[in-house]
């Protein structure tokens, strides 16, 4: 229990003539001036740790719930992305096939035109 300032002063004044100033100061340092300086008892520490454990348990439970929700949300996002990629992929494949067809036709036309040109020059006989 903390001792009030007036009470501390009174005790100190009575100890100085008996013990001397230095020893009176040492003796008074053993008595807390404010509650913050009090020693923690085992029972108090056990009670505080029990509260902390309870809070940690609740925090762990909340964290597991949030992680579960995050996992579910991530799974839905993955399914959505796979669907989008599938749709985009099939559209992309069709577009690439159309480009390949156009290039094949143009390349065939260019080969035919160059063959005719070379034939006209008399290179091909």
Secondary structure by P-SEA (a helix, b strand, c coil): ccccaaaaaaaaaaacccccaaaaaaaaaacccccccccccaaaaaaaaaaaaaaaaaaaaaaaaaaaaaaaaaaaaaaaaaaaaaaaaaaaaaaaaaaaaaaaaaaaaaaaaaaaaaaaacccc
